[in-house]
Amino acid sequence: MVVTMAFEINLLLFNFILPLLVATISLAGVNLLCGVRKGIWIPIASILFLASLVSAIGVSNSGRNFLELSSEDPWRRLPWLVLLVGASDLLLQGMISLGNARQARVNSERNDSGDGALIWLLRNSLLLGLGWWLVPRGEAWKDTAAMQSIWILLFAQGALWAWWGVSSIRRYSQESGGAVDLRSGNRTLWRLWIVIGPLFVMVALAGQSFASLAESLLTLSAIGLGMVFASWQSKNPLVSIWSESVLSAALAGGTVMAMTYSSSSVPAWSYWVVLLVPVVVTAMDALWRLLHLKMIYRLLLAATVTASVLAFIVVQVIMNQPAENW
């Protein structure tokens, strides 16, 4: 009993509390730094944003796994994958912003918010390439050869759908519906919960078969909470906007890794349902916007749908547990 409690306390402290504190404090500092979205502060703030993520991962138990990247253990690539997605998108948006520096301010702001077909096509290509890197292959994984292409597509499209979903809620968040309001990045901070919630459920699903993967996902979930807390009451939306890519990649990558190390006690369809939660909530939120519902009602309905679906998954997993023989 003492050993079990010591393990649980260690897990809670080093895989949740410490990463949460480091992420919250460091990202709150980034929010303060980029209070004015002009000049050299944005590139510096984006670098510090990534440094904050590295620091939060580094203080956790998963930090050792993060540094011990091995092709034989593909689950170790997950934190690197999240950072690569975040860094690549920051670079991509920076290049597009520079290319549009001579355009009108409103066009520049729409580009910064990730609006437009070109940037989503480039993001899709990025996610496909990183999915190919994430999914395990080789002699040791030849029995999964038929599933590897499906996992690559599942990661790329799942991350893209979640990413597009949370960003669309932000972009079209005015209560009157339809109009783009970049300043609403923190007014719709609840949108990040439709990714963080499924991420916590994925921790439970992964824990049924592979504890180390679950620990890594728990750390990423804590960092996601830190992103929300750091953006709370902040007037600048950049950290919450940058968090969309990181959290979407974490959810999709965690889903694929959990499927790779799947447990017989977890129904195969549950992984797909958890991954689709952000898409379902986004589609329903689009309908609620058309009905001109106020923001508070949209928030409550999104929370209800998310919680209901995730609770259903958890109940199904519990009911599917094998009976113990005494």
Secondary structure, 3 states (H helix, E strand, C coil): CHHHHHHHHHHHHHHHHHHHHHHHHHHHHHHHHCCCCCCCHHHHHHHHHHHHHHHHHHCCCHHHHHHCCCCCCHHHHHHHHHHHHHHHHHHHHHHHHHHCCCCCHHHHHHHHCCCCHHHHHHHHHHHHHHHHHHCCCCHHHHHHHHHHHHHHHHHHHHHHHHHHHHHHHHHCCCCCCCCCCHHHHCCCHHHHHHHHHHHHHHHHHHHCCCHHHHHHHHHHHHHHHHHHHHHCCCCCCHHHHHHHHHHHHHHHHHHHHHHHCCCCCCCHHHHHHHHHHHHHHHHHHHHHHHCCCCHHHHHHHHHHHHHHHHHHHHHHHHHCCCCCCC
